[in-house]
């Protein structure tokens, strides 16, 4: 709808995009994802290993896009094939997602899966690692975490409970790295001492079982010591080159890219040959696996090239990449200010005084600090050179403006044609999406009707419960109440919350949780209102369907159907 309402904004946006450094973006990932989904849909069910490989790659792309659509499908396939390695990879990100949403019941269920399916030392390692992540991210209660960990340290057992010992030591290392905490707890050792002690324990454990802790510990140590950074690279290569990692990409490539990134950042401490080797390796990895970089691909790519050219003293190239970094920087004033400062220093060393003067003004404005004596001298030098070059620059600027006007007019024609073509494709794509939605809904209804016609002795208790849930919810339309949730559903069907959750997860289309299932019914009801009730506004439909706000309704509708409610209504009436 944005493209249909604001063509002028789109033209400007596309013009800006064309002038940016070309990079692989989320669009490329979505295209790759769609291709993999097409292959997966056409793949015979008996080719299980290939299915698991494709699901692993889809999960990897989903992580980069902030999605989790194929996470549980991949888990279920791994369970059916008893692929412990894939399950071990998935259990941590799944539980961490539940922890971020504070879904304690779901966390406990998946911890049970951790013990039941994975088991042994890996399950113990996962449980301790998850506790570690929870502790070090609990910024609001850091002092209470410190008190608890110091008590746990008293009974530390490095032999019989190595993973718990590593968790305690690593957390102490993180705590002691904070000056205020170190001053308060005078008896604590330095951060590196705790980290090195934890690393010694990790090295004595089987590689595959302790790799999460080894990665975390080496990452911490490598920030202060180039030798540990090299060891982190060796660890990442070992992980990356494991034969079993070929079709299971989680963390292996990302860990290796992160390790190379750390070495490039410390490039001035390396020999030229070593630096070039790391630079070539990370560039090849980024080109081959753009979805595995940390953060925005364009920003990460620019940072690597900038750091490398800075390390080899290639200032002109470094300056160009610094401009890209400023453009791609996350919307964070401190981050952009950091690179603007780098740009100012580079311009000064290249004697490009006018640009340096403007950049210095911007830098000191953002930084909002007093200019010291040395900076005042530099500003006077830049100002003098600026006045000398001003007349010459104005002549060049006039000529450039004329050339740019001609180019921009031609570009606008191209962009207008592009916009028209895109609008037509968008309409076609929306129609295809609507047809798929209706086909899927039709299939779901047929399945429900089939279940209801089967004799009860042919159905399991969970299936009977699921049928009852679906029937009563649609008879009473209780889901239209925004307050309707797990407890109300339990009262409605007079059954235990756990049985209800298991039944819905087992027999719903995508293995949904209780709240996800309730919201799905709200969305289906909203679809019927969009098709039949033209007098209702989108806000009214959101409220009548049981959503707490139209914003929540819009977000969930778009996430499920890949269409906005307005687009859905328009297509359903066409």
QUIWOUR-V40847 format. One record per residue. N is the residue number from 0. PSI is psi in degrees with one decimal (* if undefined). OMEGA is omega in radians with two decimals (999 if undefined). Layout:
n=N psi=PSI omega=OMEGA
n=N psi=PSI omega=OMEGA
//
This chain:
n=0 psi=-29.9 omega=3.11
n=1 psi=-41.6 omega=-3.12
n=2 psi=-30.9 omega=-3.09
n=3 psi=-27.1 omega=-3.04
n=4 psi=-30.8 omega=-2.97
n=5 psi=67.8 omega=-3.10
n=6 psi=-34.0 omega=-3.11
n=7 psi=-41.6 omega=3.11
n=8 psi=-39.6 omega=-3.12
n=9 psi=-40.5 omega=3.13
n=10 psi=-45.4 omega=3.13
n=11 psi=-39.8 omega=3.14
n=12 psi=-44.6 omega=-3.14
n=13 psi=-37.1 omega=3.10
n=14 psi=-42.7 omega=3.11
n=15 psi=-41.6 omega=-3.08
n=16 psi=-39.6 omega=-3.11
n=17 psi=-33.3 omega=-3.10
n=18 psi=-5.7 omega=3.12
n=19 psi=161.5 omega=3.05
n=20 psi=132.3 omega=-3.11
n=21 psi=136.7 omega=3.14
n=22 psi=157.8 omega=3.09
n=23 psi=129.8 omega=-3.06
n=24 psi=-172.8 omega=3.14
n=25 psi=-28.2 omega=3.12
n=26 psi=-42.6 omega=3.12
n=27 psi=-39.9 omega=3.13
n=28 psi=-41.6 omega=3.13
n=29 psi=-39.5 omega=3.10
n=30 psi=-44.5 omega=3.10
n=31 psi=-39.9 omega=-3.14
n=32 psi=-44.9 omega=3.13
n=33 psi=-39.4 omega=3.12
n=34 psi=-43.0 omega=3.13
n=35 psi=-39.5 omega=3.13
n=36 psi=-41.4 omega=3.12
n=37 psi=-44.9 omega=3.12
n=38 psi=-43.9 omega=-3.11
n=39 psi=-41.9 omega=-3.13
n=40 psi=-30.9 omega=-3.11
n=41 psi=-5.0 omega=-3.03
n=42 psi=132.1 omega=3.09
n=43 psi=147.9 omega=-3.09
n=44 psi=-25.0 omega=-3.09
n=45 psi=-11.6 omega=3.09
n=46 psi=70.9 omega=-2.99
n=47 psi=-41.8 omega=-3.10
n=48 psi=-40.3 omega=3.12
n=49 psi=-39.2 omega=3.10
n=50 psi=-43.8 omega=-3.14
n=51 psi=-37.9 omega=3.10
n=52 psi=-46.8 omega=-3.14
n=53 psi=-40.8 omega=3.14
n=54 psi=-37.1 omega=3.08
n=55 psi=-44.7 omega=-3.13
n=56 psi=-37.0 omega=3.09
n=57 psi=-39.5 omega=3.08
n=58 psi=-41.2 omega=-3.13
n=59 psi=-44.7 omega=3.12
n=60 psi=-39.9 omega=3.12
n=61 psi=-39.4 omega=3.10
n=62 psi=-42.3 omega=-3.12
n=63 psi=-30.1 omega=-3.14
n=64 psi=0.6 omega=-3.13
n=65 psi=26.3 omega=-3.14
n=66 psi=171.5 omega=3.08
n=67 psi=27.2 omega=-3.04
n=68 psi=-40.1 omega=-3.05
n=69 psi=8.2 omega=-3.11
n=70 psi=-49.9 omega=-3.06
n=71 psi=-31.7 omega=3.07
n=72 psi=-41.3 omega=3.11
n=73 psi=-41.6 omega=3.10
n=74 psi=-48.7 omega=-3.10
n=75 psi=-39.3 omega=3.10
n=76 psi=-39.5 omega=3.11
n=77 psi=-38.9 omega=3.10
n=78 psi=-43.7 omega=-3.12
n=79 psi=-30.3 omega=3.13
n=80 psi=-0.6 omega=-3.13
n=81 psi=42.1 omega=3.10
n=82 psi=92.6 omega=-3.05
n=83 psi=-35.9 omega=-3.09
n=84 psi=-45.3 omega=3.12
n=85 psi=-43.1 omega=3.10
n=86 psi=-39.7 omega=3.13
n=87 psi=-37.9 omega=3.10
n=88 psi=-38.8 omega=-2.99
n=89 psi=-29.3 omega=-2.97
n=90 psi=-38.7 omega=-3.10
n=91 psi=-52.3 omega=3.12
n=92 psi=-33.3 omega=3.12
n=93 psi=-51.0 omega=-3.08
n=94 psi=-36.8 omega=3.13
n=95 psi=-32.7 omega=3.05
n=96 psi=-42.6 omega=3.11
n=97 psi=-38.2 omega=3.13
n=98 psi=-40.4 omega=3.13
n=99 psi=-33.4 omega=3.13
n=100 psi=0.9 omega=-3.13
n=101 psi=39.9 omega=3.08
n=102 psi=80.9 omega=-3.00
n=103 psi=-37.2 omega=3.13
n=104 psi=-43.9 omega=3.13
n=105 psi=-39.3 omega=3.11
n=106 psi=-45.6 omega=-3.13
n=107 psi=-39.4 omega=3.11
n=108 psi=-44.7 omega=-3.10
n=109 psi=-27.3 omega=2.99
n=110 psi=-35.1 omega=3.07
n=111 psi=-41.0 omega=3.07
n=112 psi=-38.0 omega=3.11
n=113 psi=-44.7 omega=-3.14
n=114 psi=-35.8 omega=-3.04
n=115 psi=-47.1 omega=-3.04
n=116 psi=-40.3 omega=-3.06
n=117 psi=-58.4 omega=3.01
n=118 psi=175.4 omega=3.04
n=119 psi=-153.3 omega=-3.06
n=120 psi=-34.4 omega=3.14
n=121 psi=-40.9 omega=3.13
n=122 psi=-40.7 omega=3.09
n=123 psi=-43.7 omega=3.12
n=124 psi=-44.4 omega=3.14
n=125 psi=-45.3 omega=-3.11
n=126 psi=-43.6 omega=-3.14
n=127 psi=-38.0 omega=-3.14
n=128 psi=-40.6 omega=3.12
n=129 psi=-38.3 omega=3.08
n=130 psi=-38.2 omega=3.08
n=131 psi=-49.5 omega=-3.14
n=132 psi=-39.5 omega=3.14
n=133 psi=-40.3 omega=-3.10
n=134 psi=-48.7 omega=-3.02
n=135 psi=-14.4 omega=3.09
n=136 psi=-0.5 omega=-3.12
n=137 psi=66.4 omega=-3.03
n=138 psi=-36.5 omega=-3.06
n=139 psi=-27.8 omega=-3.09
n=140 psi=37.7 omega=-3.01
n=141 psi=-37.1 omega=-3.11
n=142 psi=-40.0 omega=3.10
n=143 psi=-34.9 omega=3.06
n=144 psi=-43.1 omega=3.13
n=145 psi=-43.9 omega=3.13
n=146 psi=-43.5 omega=-3.12
n=147 psi=-43.9 omega=-3.11
n=148 psi=-37.5 omega=3.12
n=149 psi=-34.4 omega=3.06
n=150 psi=-41.7 omega=3.12
n=151 psi=-30.6 omega=-3.09
n=152 psi=-29.6 omega=-3.08
n=153 psi=-39.6 omega=-3.08
n=154 psi=30.9 omega=-3.10
n=155 psi=135.7 omega=-3.10
n=156 psi=100.7 omega=-3.06
n=157 psi=-20.9 omega=-3.07
n=158 psi=-53.9 omega=-3.03
n=159 psi=-21.3 omega=3.12
n=160 psi=65.3 omega=-3.03
n=161 psi=-35.3 omega=-3.08
n=162 psi=-35.8 omega=3.04
n=163 psi=-40.8 omega=3.12
n=164 psi=-43.1 omega=3.12
n=165 psi=-40.5 omega=3.12
n=166 psi=-46.5 omega=-3.11
n=167 psi=-47.5 omega=-3.09
n=168 psi=-41.8 omega=-3.14
n=169 psi=-43.2 omega=3.14
n=170 psi=-39.8 omega=3.07
n=171 psi=-38.1 omega=3.09
n=172 psi=-42.0 omega=3.11
n=173 psi=-44.0 omega=-3.11
n=174 psi=-44.5 omega=-3.08
n=175 psi=-15.1 omega=3.11
n=176 psi=-12.9 omega=3.09
n=177 psi=120.7 omega=-3.01
n=178 psi=-44.7 omega=-3.08
n=179 psi=-34.3 omega=3.13
n=180 psi=-38.5 omega=3.14
n=181 psi=-36.7 omega=3.11
n=182 psi=-35.6 omega=-3.13
n=183 psi=-39.9 omega=-3.08
n=184 psi=79.1 omega=-3.00
n=185 psi=-27.8 omega=-3.05
n=186 psi=-4.1 omega=-3.08
n=187 psi=148.1 omega=3.06
n=188 psi=178.4 omega=3.12
n=189 psi=161.2 omega=-3.13
n=190 psi=-45.0 omega=-3.10
n=191 psi=-35.0 omega=3.12
n=192 psi=-44.9 omega=3.11
n=193 psi=-43.1 omega=-3.11
n=194 psi=-43.8 omega=-3.13
n=195 psi=-39.0 omega=3.11
n=196 psi=-41.3 omega=3.11
n=197 psi=-38.5 omega=-3.14
n=198 psi=-38.1 omega=3.10
n=199 psi=-39.6 omega=3.10
n=200 psi=-42.7 omega=-3.10
n=201 psi=-39.0 omega=-3.10
n=202 psi=-21.4 omega=-3.13
n=203 psi=-7.1 omega=-3.13
n=204 psi=158.4 omega=3.05
n=205 psi=139.2 omega=-3.02
n=206 psi=-49.6 omega=-3.04
n=207 psi=-31.7 omega=-3.09
n=208 psi=-33.1 omega=-3.03
n=209 psi=7.2 omega=-2.99
n=210 psi=-32.8 omega=-3.14
n=211 psi=-44.7 omega=3.13
n=212 psi=-40.5 omega=3.12
n=213 psi=-43.9 omega=3.14
n=214 psi=-46.5 omega=-3.09
n=215 psi=-41.9 omega=-3.09
n=216 psi=-47.1 omega=-3.14
n=217 psi=-33.4 omega=3.09
n=218 psi=-41.2 omega=3.11
n=219 psi=-44.5 omega=-3.12
n=220 psi=-35.1 omega=-3.08
n=221 psi=-17.9 omega=-3.14
n=222 psi=-23.3 omega=-3.07
n=223 psi=-15.2 omega=-3.03
n=224 psi=119.6 omega=-3.08
n=225 psi=-28.4 omega=-3.14
n=226 psi=-39.6 omega=3.08
n=227 psi=-30.7 omega=3.06
n=228 psi=-39.9 omega=3.07
n=229 psi=-40.4 omega=3.12
n=230 psi=-34.4 omega=3.08
n=231 psi=-39.0 omega=3.09
n=232 psi=-45.7 omega=3.14
n=233 psi=-40.8 omega=3.10
n=234 psi=-45.2 omega=-3.12
n=235 psi=-39.2 omega=3.11
n=236 psi=-41.2 omega=3.13
n=237 psi=-43.4 omega=3.11
n=238 psi=-44.8 omega=-3.09
n=239 psi=-36.7 omega=-3.04
n=240 psi=5.7 omega=3.06
n=241 psi=131.5 omega=-3.11
n=242 psi=-37.4 omega=-3.08
n=243 psi=-10.2 omega=-3.12
n=244 psi=-6.5 omega=-3.03
n=245 psi=-48.0 omega=-3.08
n=246 psi=10.0 omega=3.14
n=247 psi=91.1 omega=-2.93
n=248 psi=-4.4 omega=-3.01
n=249 psi=126.5 omega=3.02
n=250 psi=-28.6 omega=-3.04
n=251 psi=-55.3 omega=-3.13
n=252 psi=-41.3 omega=-3.12
n=253 psi=-39.8 omega=3.13
n=254 psi=-42.3 omega=-3.13
n=255 psi=-42.4 omega=3.10
n=256 psi=-43.1 omega=3.12
n=257 psi=-39.2 omega=-3.14
n=258 psi=-46.0 omega=3.10
n=259 psi=-39.0 omega=3.12
n=260 psi=-43.7 omega=3.13
n=261 psi=-39.7 omega=-3.14
n=262 psi=-39.3 omega=3.11
n=263 psi=-39.1 omega=3.13
n=264 psi=-34.7 omega=3.11
n=265 psi=31.3 omega=-2.99
n=266 psi=-32.2 omega=-3.10
n=267 psi=-14.0 omega=3.09
n=268 psi=-4.0 omega=-3.06
n=269 psi=159.8 omega=2.99
n=270 psi=159.6 omega=-3.11
n=271 psi=-39.5 omega=-3.12
n=272 psi=-45.6 omega=-3.14
n=273 psi=-42.5 omega=3.13
n=274 psi=-43.7 omega=-3.14
n=275 psi=-38.2 omega=3.13
n=276 psi=-45.9 omega=3.14
n=277 psi=-40.7 omega=-3.12
n=278 psi=-46.1 omega=3.12
n=279 psi=-42.5 omega=-3.10
n=280 psi=-44.9 omega=-3.08
n=281 psi=-33.9 omega=3.10
n=282 psi=-41.0 omega=3.11
n=283 psi=-40.4 omega=3.14
n=284 psi=-42.6 omega=-3.14
n=285 psi=-39.6 omega=3.14
n=286 psi=-38.4 omega=-3.08
n=287 psi=-35.4 omega=-3.07
n=288 psi=69.6 omega=-3.08
n=289 psi=-23.9 omega=-3.10
n=290 psi=-9.8 omega=-3.06
n=291 psi=3.4 omega=3.10
n=292 psi=158.9 omega=-3.14
n=293 psi=120.4 omega=3.12
n=294 psi=-154.2 omega=-3.09
n=295 psi=124.4 omega=-3.09
n=296 psi=-45.0 omega=-3.10
n=297 psi=-40.1 omega=3.14
n=298 psi=-45.6 omega=-3.12
n=299 psi=-43.8 omega=-3.14
n=300 psi=-44.1 omega=3.13
n=301 psi=-38.5 omega=-3.12
n=302 psi=-41.8 omega=-3.14
n=303 psi=-48.9 omega=-3.12
n=304 psi=-38.0 omega=3.13
n=305 psi=-49.0 omega=-3.11
n=306 psi=-39.7 omega=-3.13
n=307 psi=-50.0 omega=-3.10
n=308 psi=-29.8 omega=3.06
n=309 psi=-40.5 omega=-3.12
n=310 psi=-34.6 omega=-3.12
n=311 psi=8.2 omega=3.07
n=312 psi=32.5 omega=3.05
n=313 psi=84.7 omega=-2.89
n=314 psi=-40.5 omega=-3.11
n=315 psi=-46.1 omega=3.12
n=316 psi=-40.7 omega=3.11
n=317 psi=-37.5 omega=3.14
n=318 psi=-41.9 omega=3.13
n=319 psi=-41.6 omega=3.13
n=320 psi=-28.9 omega=3.07
n=321 psi=-39.4 omega=3.07
n=322 psi=-41.9 omega=3.11
n=323 psi=-39.7 omega=3.13
n=324 psi=-42.6 omega=3.13
n=325 psi=-40.3 omega=-3.13
n=326 psi=-38.8 omega=-3.06
n=327 psi=-3.7 omega=-3.08
n=328 psi=142.7 omega=3.02
n=329 psi=154.4 omega=-3.07
n=330 psi=72.0 omega=-3.08
n=331 psi=117.1 omega=-3.02
n=332 psi=-39.3 omega=-3.10
n=333 psi=-39.8 omega=-3.13
n=334 psi=-49.4 omega=-3.14
n=335 psi=-36.3 omega=3.12
n=336 psi=-37.7 omega=3.13
n=337 psi=-46.9 omega=-3.12
n=338 psi=-27.5 omega=3.05
n=339 psi=-37.5 omega=3.06
n=340 psi=-41.4 omega=3.07
n=341 psi=-41.8 omega=-3.13
n=342 psi=-41.6 omega=3.14
n=343 psi=-43.5 omega=-3.13
n=344 psi=-37.8 omega=3.11
n=345 psi=-43.7 omega=3.13
n=346 psi=-39.1 omega=3.11
n=347 psi=-42.4 omega=-3.14
n=348 psi=-23.5 omega=3.11
n=349 psi=0.5 omega=3.13
n=350 psi=37.6 omega=3.06
n=351 psi=82.9 omega=-2.85
n=352 psi=-40.6 omega=-3.09
n=353 psi=-49.0 omega=3.12
n=354 psi=-38.8 omega=3.13
n=355 psi=-39.0 omega=3.13
n=356 psi=-46.8 omega=-3.14
n=357 psi=-41.1 omega=-3.14
n=358 psi=-38.5 omega=3.11
n=359 psi=-41.9 omega=3.08
n=360 psi=-46.3 omega=3.14
n=361 psi=-43.5 omega=-3.11
n=362 psi=-47.9 omega=-3.09
n=363 psi=-26.7 omega=3.06
n=364 psi=-46.2 omega=3.13
n=365 psi=-45.1 omega=-3.10
n=366 psi=-27.7 omega=3.06
n=367 psi=52.5 omega=3.11
n=368 psi=162.2 omega=3.14
n=369 psi=142.7 omega=3.13
n=370 psi=122.6 omega=-3.14
n=371 psi=178.5 omega=-3.00
n=372 psi=-42.6 omega=-3.11
n=373 psi=-35.7 omega=3.12
n=374 psi=-34.5 omega=3.10
n=375 psi=-41.7 omega=3.10
n=376 psi=-43.5 omega=3.14
n=377 psi=-39.9 omega=3.13
n=378 psi=-38.5 omega=3.12
n=379 psi=-41.0 omega=3.11
n=380 psi=-43.6 omega=3.14
n=381 psi=-39.9 omega=-3.14
n=382 psi=-43.5 omega=3.13
n=383 psi=-47.4 omega=-3.14
n=384 psi=-33.0 omega=3.13
n=385 psi=-43.4 omega=-3.13
n=386 psi=-36.0 omega=3.13
n=387 psi=-40.7 omega=-3.04
n=388 psi=-6.4 omega=-2.97
n=389 psi=-48.3 omega=-3.10
n=390 psi=-43.2 omega=3.14
n=391 psi=-40.2 omega=-3.12
n=392 psi=-35.3 omega=3.14
n=393 psi=-37.4 omega=3.09
n=394 psi=-47.2 omega=3.13
n=395 psi=-39.3 omega=-3.12
n=396 psi=-41.3 omega=3.14
n=397 psi=-44.2 omega=3.14
n=398 psi=-39.7 omega=-3.13
n=399 psi=-36.2 omega=3.13
n=400 psi=-41.2 omega=3.13
n=401 psi=-45.7 omega=3.13
n=402 psi=-41.0 omega=-3.12
n=403 psi=-37.4 omega=3.14
n=404 psi=-42.8 omega=3.12
n=405 psi=-45.8 omega=-3.13
n=406 psi=-41.3 omega=-3.10
n=407 psi=-37.9 omega=3.09
n=408 psi=-42.6 omega=3.11
n=409 psi=-39.4 omega=-3.13
n=410 psi=-39.1 omega=3.12
n=411 psi=-39.0 omega=3.10
n=412 psi=-44.5 omega=3.13
n=413 psi=-43.8 omega=-3.11
n=414 psi=-35.9 omega=3.10
n=415 psi=-44.0 omega=3.09
n=416 psi=-40.5 omega=3.11
n=417 psi=-42.2 omega=3.14
n=418 psi=-43.0 omega=-3.13
n=419 psi=-44.9 omega=3.14
n=420 psi=-43.5 omega=-3.11
n=421 psi=-40.3 omega=3.14
n=422 psi=-42.6 omega=3.13
n=423 psi=-42.3 omega=3.13
n=424 psi=-35.8 omega=3.12
n=425 psi=-41.1 omega=3.10
n=426 psi=-44.5 omega=3.13
n=427 psi=-42.1 omega=-3.14
n=428 psi=-41.1 omega=3.14
n=429 psi=-38.0 omega=3.11
n=430 psi=-41.4 omega=3.12
n=431 psi=-42.7 omega=3.13
n=432 psi=-41.8 omega=-3.14
n=433 psi=-42.5 omega=3.12
n=434 psi=-41.4 omega=3.12
n=435 psi=-39.8 omega=3.12
n=436 psi=-46.5 omega=-3.11
n=437 psi=-40.1 omega=3.11
n=438 psi=-41.4 omega=-3.14
n=439 psi=-42.7 omega=3.13
n=440 psi=-39.0 omega=3.11
n=441 psi=-42.5 omega=3.11
n=442 psi=-42.5 omega=3.13
n=443 psi=-42.3 omega=3.14
n=444 psi=-39.5 omega=3.13
n=445 psi=-39.4 omega=3.12
n=446 psi=-42.3 omega=-3.14
n=447 psi=-45.4 omega=3.13
n=448 psi=-41.4 omega=3.13
n=449 psi=-41.7 omega=3.13
n=450 psi=-41.2 omega=-3.09
n=451 psi=-27.2 omega=-3.12
n=452 psi=-16.9 omega=-3.12
n=453 psi=144.4 omega=3.06
n=454 psi=145.5 omega=-3.07
n=455 psi=-28.1 omega=-3.12
n=456 psi=-8.1 omega=3.09
n=457 psi=-1.3 omega=-3.11
n=458 psi=146.7 omega=3.07
n=459 psi=165.6 omega=3.11
n=460 psi=-39.8 omega=3.13
n=461 psi=-38.3 omega=-3.14
n=462 psi=-40.3 omega=3.08
n=463 psi=-42.1 omega=3.12
n=464 psi=-41.3 omega=3.12
n=465 psi=-41.8 omega=3.11
n=466 psi=-42.2 omega=-3.13
n=467 psi=-41.5 omega=3.12
n=468 psi=-49.9 omega=-3.09
n=469 psi=-43.1 omega=-3.08
n=470 psi=-47.4 omega=-3.07
n=471 psi=-35.8 omega=3.13
n=472 psi=-40.1 omega=-3.10
n=473 psi=-24.1 omega=3.06
n=474 psi=-41.1 omega=-3.05
n=475 psi=-17.2 omega=-3.07
n=476 psi=37.0 omega=-3.11
n=477 psi=-23.2 omega=-3.10
n=478 psi=-11.0 omega=3.10
n=479 psi=-8.5 omega=3.03
n=480 psi=119.9 omega=-3.11
n=481 psi=-24.3 omega=-3.12
n=482 psi=-7.5 omega=-3.11
n=483 psi=126.6 omega=-3.10
n=484 psi=-153.3 omega=-3.05
n=485 psi=-46.9 omega=-3.08
n=486 psi=-42.1 omega=-3.13
n=487 psi=-37.0 omega=3.10
n=488 psi=-38.7 omega=3.11
n=489 psi=-41.6 omega=3.12
n=490 psi=-37.0 omega=-3.10
n=491 psi=-46.0 omega=-3.09
n=492 psi=-0.2 omega=3.10
n=493 psi=55.9 omega=-3.13
n=494 psi=162.4 omega=-3.13
n=495 psi=142.9 omega=-3.12
n=496 psi=-38.4 omega=-3.13
n=497 psi=-44.6 omega=3.11
n=498 psi=-40.5 omega=-3.14
n=499 psi=-46.4 omega=-3.12
n=500 psi=-43.4 omega=3.14
n=501 psi=-41.4 omega=-3.12
n=502 psi=-46.1 omega=-3.11
n=503 psi=-43.0 omega=-3.13
n=504 psi=-35.2 omega=-3.08
n=505 psi=-40.8 omega=-2.96
n=506 psi=-5.7 omega=3.01
n=507 psi=161.4 omega=-2.99
n=508 psi=-43.3 omega=-3.04
n=509 psi=21.5 omega=-3.13
n=510 psi=53.0 omega=-2.99
n=511 psi=157.1 omega=2.95
n=512 psi=175.0 omega=-3.10
n=513 psi=-49.1 omega=-3.10
n=514 psi=-34.8 omega=3.09
n=515 psi=-37.9 omega=3.13
n=516 psi=-43.9 omega=3.13
n=517 psi=-44.6 omega=3.14
n=518 psi=-30.7 omega=3.10
n=519 psi=-39.1 omega=3.11
n=520 psi=-37.7 omega=3.09
n=521 psi=-41.3 omega=3.13
n=522 psi=-41.3 omega=3.13
n=523 psi=-39.9 omega=3.10
n=524 psi=-40.3 omega=3.12
n=525 psi=-37.7 omega=3.11
n=526 psi=-43.1 omega=-3.13
n=527 psi=-36.8 omega=3.10
n=528 psi=-39.4 omega=3.12
n=529 psi=-33.8 omega=-3.10
n=530 psi=-30.5 omega=-2.96
n=531 psi=-23.4 omega=-3.02
n=532 psi=82.0 omega=-3.11
n=533 psi=-24.0 omega=-3.08
n=534 psi=-16.1 omega=-3.12
n=535 psi=136.9 omega=3.04
n=536 psi=167.4 omega=3.11
n=537 psi=-39.5 omega=3.12
n=538 psi=-42.0 omega=3.13
n=539 psi=-40.9 omega=3.13
n=540 psi=-39.6 omega=3.11
n=541 psi=-46.3 omega=-3.13
n=542 psi=-44.3 omega=-3.13
n=543 psi=-23.5 omega=-3.14
n=544 psi=-6.7 omega=3.06
n=545 psi=9.6 omega=3.13
n=546 psi=145.5 omega=-3.09
n=547 psi=-26.5 omega=3.12
n=548 psi=157.7 omega=3.12
n=549 psi=-28.6 omega=3.11
n=550 psi=-45.2 omega=3.10
n=551 psi=-44.2 omega=3.12
n=552 psi=-47.5 omega=-3.13
n=553 psi=-46.3 omega=-3.09
n=554 psi=-46.4 omega=-3.10
n=555 psi=-36.2 omega=3.11
n=556 psi=-47.0 omega=-3.13
n=557 psi=-39.3 omega=-3.13
n=558 psi=-35.8 omega=-3.10
n=559 psi=-44.8 omega=-3.00
n=560 psi=-6.8 omega=-3.11
n=561 psi=21.2 omega=3.06
n=562 psi=151.3 omega=3.00
n=563 psi=158.5 omega=3.09
n=564 psi=-39.1 omega=-3.14
n=565 psi=-42.0 omega=3.10
n=566 psi=-41.6 omega=3.14
n=567 psi=-45.6 omega=-3.13
n=568 psi=-42.8 omega=-3.10
n=569 psi=-43.8 omega=-3.11
n=570 psi=-37.8 omega=-3.12
n=571 psi=-23.8 omega=-3.13
n=572 psi=-7.0 omega=-3.08
n=573 psi=* omega=999
//
